[in-house]
Structures are given as structure tokens and as C-alpha cells.
Amino acid sequence: MNSSKSSSRTPFGFAKLPARSARWVTPLLLSVFMTCIVSLISTLKGVGLAPGVLRVWLGAWAVSWVIAFPTLLLVIPLVRKATAFVVETA
């Protein structure tokens, strides 16, 4: 098996995106995972395991993700600069 060909595919068989896509894929994935976890915790704390909690949580997740993704796209360059300011280069 050709390792360069298999490394250009995801474990699901899809072709990998070009490296330049990392600039928007990173905040996309970060926003999905963070809003999922935070909205789930907030929903469970506010509503508990009541009937319909899944619907309430998905609604909260959708709203928070719509806000989080564009915010991350704007904030990540500032965070990278702040990180470079406080962390030594290798």
C-alpha cells in the first residue's frame, strides 16, 4: 500500500483538505467541541435530566456555535500574538 496515498485520506476515506485550510478548520473544530461541552453542562445544570432536555441542549448548542465560530475566526490571530508574547520560541 502506498503510504503517501493513504496519508492523504481521512480514516473515513475522504480526501484531506490542503494545509492552508487549517486556518479555518482549527476554529471550526474548536468551536464545535467547546460549545458542545459547555452548552451541555449549562443545559444540564439549568434544566436537569428533564423531558426534552436533548432538544433544549441542541438549541443552546446551535445558538452558541453560531456565535463562537465567527468569534474564534476574529480572535485567534490575537490569541496567537498574545501567546507569542508570553511563550518562548523553541
C-alpha positions as CSV (number, residue, x, y, z in Angstrom):
1,M,0.0,0.0,0.0
2,N,1.3,3.4,-0.9
3,S,1.7,5.4,2.4
4,S,1.6,8.8,0.7
5,K,-1.7,8.0,-0.9
6,S,-3.2,6.6,2.3
7,S,-2.0,9.6,4.3
8,S,-3.9,12.0,2.1
9,R,-7.2,10.4,3.2
10,T,-9.0,10.6,6.4
11,P,-9.9,7.4,8.3
12,F,-13.3,7.7,6.7
13,G,-11.8,7.6,3.2
14,F,-12.4,11.3,2.4
15,A,-9.6,13.3,0.8
16,K,-7.8,15.5,3.2
17,L,-8.0,19.3,2.8
18,P,-5.0,21.3,1.8
19,A,-2.7,22.6,4.6
20,R,-3.9,26.2,4.1
21,S,-7.4,25.0,5.3
22,A,-6.1,24.7,8.9
23,R,-6.7,28.4,9.4
24,W,-10.4,27.9,9.4
25,V,-10.7,24.1,10.2
26,T,-9.0,24.7,13.6
27,P,-11.5,27.3,14.9
28,L,-14.4,25.3,13.3
29,L,-13.5,22.1,15.3
30,L,-12.6,24.1,18.4
31,S,-15.9,25.9,18.3
32,V,-17.9,22.7,17.7
33,F,-16.3,20.8,20.6
34,M,-16.2,23.7,23.1
35,T,-19.8,24.8,22.5
36,C,-21.0,21.2,22.7
37,I,-19.4,20.6,26.1
38,V,-20.2,24.0,27.6
39,S,-23.8,24.1,26.4
40,L,-24.4,20.5,27.6
41,I,-23.1,21.3,31.1
42,S,-25.1,24.6,31.2
43,T,-28.2,22.9,30.0
44,L,-28.0,20.0,32.4
45,K,-27.3,22.4,35.3
46,G,-30.2,24.6,34.4
47,V,-32.8,22.0,33.3
48,G,-31.5,18.7,34.7
49,L,-32.5,15.5,33.1
50,A,-36.0,16.7,32.3
51,P,-38.0,15.5,29.4
52,G,-37.0,17.4,26.3
53,V,-33.5,18.2,27.6
54,L,-31.9,17.0,24.3
55,R,-34.0,19.5,22.3
56,V,-33.2,22.3,24.7
57,W,-29.5,21.4,24.6
58,L,-29.3,21.2,20.8
59,G,-31.0,24.6,20.6
60,A,-28.5,26.1,23.0
61,W,-25.6,24.5,21.2
62,A,-26.7,25.8,17.8
63,V,-27.0,29.4,19.1
64,S,-23.7,29.2,20.9
65,W,-21.9,27.7,17.9
66,V,-23.2,30.4,15.5
67,I,-21.7,33.0,17.8
68,A,-18.5,31.1,18.7
69,F,-17.2,30.2,15.3
70,P,-17.0,33.7,13.8
71,T,-15.7,35.0,17.1
72,L,-12.9,32.5,17.0
73,L,-12.1,33.4,13.4
74,L,-11.6,37.0,14.6
75,V,-9.9,36.3,18.0
76,I,-7.4,33.5,17.1
77,P,-4.9,35.9,15.5
78,L,-4.9,38.0,18.6
79,V,-4.5,34.9,20.8
80,R,-1.6,33.7,18.7
81,K,0.1,37.1,19.2
82,A,-0.6,37.1,22.9
83,T,0.8,33.5,23.1
84,A,4.0,34.5,21.3
85,F,4.3,37.4,23.8
86,V,4.3,35.1,26.8
87,V,5.9,31.9,25.5
88,E,9.5,31.4,24.5
89,T,10.1,30.2,20.9
90,A,11.6,26.8,20.5
